[in-house]
Every structure is written in C-alpha cells, then in structure tokens.
Amino acid sequence: MEIQLTVNGTSRAFVVEPADTLLHVLRREGFLGVKHGCEDGSCGMCAVILDGRVVNSCTMLAAQAEGKPITTIEGIGTRDALHPLQAAFVEVGAVQCGYCTPAMILAAKALLDQNPHPTEAEVRDALSGVLCRCTGYVKPVEAIMRVVNHRGDLGQGEVRDAATVQ
C-alpha cells in the first residue's frame, strides 16, 4: 500500500506493507540516524519526534504515522550547521560510542520545544527512555543544560557551524 509521510519537512509517498514498522521504513529510505535496537520499545534507540513528541519507531506501524510530521536526527542539523544540541554534545564530550546520541538529542529537542527551561531532573526524565551504556548520562545532561542555560545566546532554532565547535 502507499502512504504519505512528512519526514523532516518533506512530504512524499512510501510503499509499505501493512506490518512494516516506522523504523524499518525510515531506515530503508536512508534515515540511518534512526537506530535499530530492541524492536520492543525498551531501548529507545529508534526514537523519532512524531507530532511533537518522542516515540519509539520500532513499536509503531508506518501507516500509523501518516499525516503526522516526523523529525529524525537528519532533520535538525548538518555537519556544517549543527543544531545547538548537537554542538553542545560535541563540546562537552557527550558522544562516546554514538549509538544512542541521535535518540538522546531528539528526546532533548522534544523536551526543549515543550519546556525551554527544564530542570536537571526534567532533562534526566526526558532521557530516561533512551538506554545508554557508555556515558552514564552525566555528559548528555551537561550538554542539554548548557543549551538551556545559554538559550539566549544561541537562539532556539539557531544552528552552529561545525568548524567552530572545538
């Protein structure tokens, strides 16, 4: 069957089988920042922002996403123009193996879009759906709080040139 999905602001038709998960369709179509992990929603690696909230794409049928905006990590910044969250993750060394990083950044983005000034506890709660075995969450929380505390300097949607990130 054919469905219309809007991914990262671009609407297009996708041919899917009724049982295709959103995870498998997105990865098949080249959105490789959506990671494959558990297939039961317990690890959060496949997180996307769907209609403003974080969802695990492995537990959702692709057809269920029809008509709702989907944001993947590929839609929030580029190598040459990092989103402030991406820049902060690099700056504080919050990326270790990197497998969970896209989901963590999307979880943080969804939180900040709803609550521009969360507490550290709220940040930790937003990240709780993303399993990370490398970072211990200390550096990712630090990166997100850096964005929260410097929001006036960065602007909510401003991107940063990757060459300026040390």
C-alpha positions, 0 to 999 in steps of 0.5 A, spaced: 500 500 500 502 507 499 502 512 504 504 519 505 509 521 510 512 528 512 519 526 514 523 532 516 519 537 512 518 533 506 512 530 504 512 524 499 509 517 498 512 510 501 510 503 499 509 499 505 506 493 507 501 493 512 506 490 518 512 494 516 514 498 522 516 506 522 523 504 523 524 499 518 521 504 513 525 510 515 531 506 515 530 503 508 529 510 505 536 512 508 534 515 515 540 511 518 540 516 524 534 512 526 537 506 530 535 499 530 535 496 537 530 492 541 524 492 536 520 492 543 520 499 545 525 498 551 531 501 548 529 507 545 534 507 540 529 508 534 526 514 537 523 519 532 519 526 534 512 524 531 507 530 532 511 533 537 513 528 541 518 522 542 516 515 540 519 509 539 519 507 531 520 500 532 513 499 536 509 503 531 506 501 524 508 506 518 501 507 516 500 509 523 504 515 522 501 518 516 499 525 516 503 526 522 510 530 521 516 526 523 523 529 525 529 524 525 536 526 527 537 528 519 532 533 520 535 538 525 542 539 523 548 538 518 555 537 519 556 544 517 550 547 521 549 543 527 543 544 531 545 547 538 544 540 541 548 537 537 554 542 538 553 542 545 554 534 545 560 535 541 563 540 546 562 537 552 564 530 550 557 527 550 558 522 544 562 516 546 560 510 542 554 514 538 549 509 538 544 512 542 546 520 541 541 521 535 535 518 540 538 522 546 538 529 542 531 528 539 528 526 546 532 533 548 529 537 542 522 534 544 523 536 551 526 543 549 520 545 544 515 543 550 519 546 556 525 551 554 527 551 561 527 544 564 530 542 570 536 537 571 531 532 573 526 534 567 532 533 562 534 526 566 526 524 565 526 526 558 532 521 557 530 516 561 527 512 555 533 512 551 538 506 554 545 508 554 551 504 556 557 508 555 556 515 558 552 514 564 548 520 562 552 525 566 555 528 559 548 528 555 545 532 561 551 537 561 550 538 554 542 539 554 543 544 560 548 548 557 543 549 551 538 551 556 542 555 560 545 559 554 538 559 550 539 566 549 545 566 546 544 561 541 537 562 539 532 556 539 532 554 532 539 557 531 544 552 528 552 552 529 557 551 524 561 545 525 568 548 524 567 552 530 565 547 535 572 545 538 
